[in-house]
Amino acid sequence: MASNQLTKASGGFQRRKVVDRVMTGIAYAFTAFALVALVWVIAYVMSRGIQVWSLSFFTETTALFGDGGGIYNAMIGTAWIVLLAVLIGVPVGVMAGIYLADFGDNRLGDFIRFTADTMAGIPSIVVGLFIYALLILIMGWNAFAGACALAILMLPVIARTTEGIIRLVPGEIREASLALGLPQWKTMFRVVLPTAAAGIITGVFLAVARAAGETAPLIFTMLGSNFTNTNPLEGAMSAVSLYVYQASSSPYEAVQNAAWGAALVLLIFVLTLNFIARAIALRQKA
C-alpha cells in the first residue's frame, strides 16, 4: 500500500513537472513574439525615418505639401506641451499620491483611487473632447489646453505610482523623524519624499512618455500649424505626434516620408524616457 502511494505521488510530481515546463515554454514563446514585434516596428520606423533626416529637417517648418519641410515648429510645440503638462500634472499627481499613502484609508481615499484607476482607462480622445468643451470654446486653439489634456492623462499614473512608492518607505524612518520632534508634514517632505524620490521620478518619466506620444487630445486642442508659434496661450500650434497624424494622410509622397522622419524622432524620445525610467528603477534596487 505504501508503495502504491509513493507511485501515485511520483506520477503526480512528474505530471506537474511536465505542465510546468509546457507553461514555461508557452510564456517564453509569447515573450519572444512580443519582442520580435517590437524590434520589427522599431527597425521599420528607423529604416524609413532615417532616410529623410538632415539638418534642414530639424531647422525648417512643417508643410503638408511639396517636400514636407521640416519639424522645427512641431518640436517647439511638443516641448511646450510636455513642459506645461509636467508643471501641471506632476505637483497635483504627487500631492494626490501623498494623500492616498498617508491619509487615504477612508472613503474619500477609496473614491480617489477608483477615480484614478478609471481615468487611466479613459480613451485620450474623450479627454481631448472634454478640454475642447472646457477651454477651447472659450480661449480658442492653444497649446496650454493641449498640455491640460496631457496632464489629465498623466495624473492617474503619477498619483498611483507615488502612493505605491511612499507606502514602501519603512515605517521606522517615519517614526525616527517624528521621535526627533519633526511635525508630520516636515517628515513627509524632508524624509519620506527624498527616500522615495527615485521611484516617484520613475513614475513621472513613464507618465511623460505616455503623454508625449498622444495625438487625439491635440487634434481638439492645438489644431496644428505650419508656422512657428512660441506663445502657448494663443493660436494654433503643431506637435510632432500631431504632424505625424496629419502628414501620414497627405497625397504627397515626400510629405509621407517626412512623417516617417517625425515618427522616428518621437519614437527615440519616448524610448529615451523609458530607458531613463528603467535606469532609475534599477539604480534604486541596487
Buried (B, 14 or more C-beta within 10 A) or exposed (E): EEEEEEEEEEEEEEEEEEEEEEEEEEEEEEEEEEEEEEEEEBEEBBEBBEEBEEEEBEEBBBBBEEBBBBBBBBBBBBBBBBEBBBEBBBEBBBEBBBBBBBEBEEEEBEEBBEBBEEBBEEEBBEBBBBBBEEBBEEEEBBBBBBBBBBBBBBBBBBBBBBBBBBEEBEEEEBEEBBEEEBEEEEBBEEBBBEBBEBBBBBBBBBBBBBBBBBBBBBBBBBBBBBEBBEEBEEBBBBBBBBBBBBBBEBEBEBBBBBBBBBBBBBBBBBEEBBEBBEEBBEEBEE
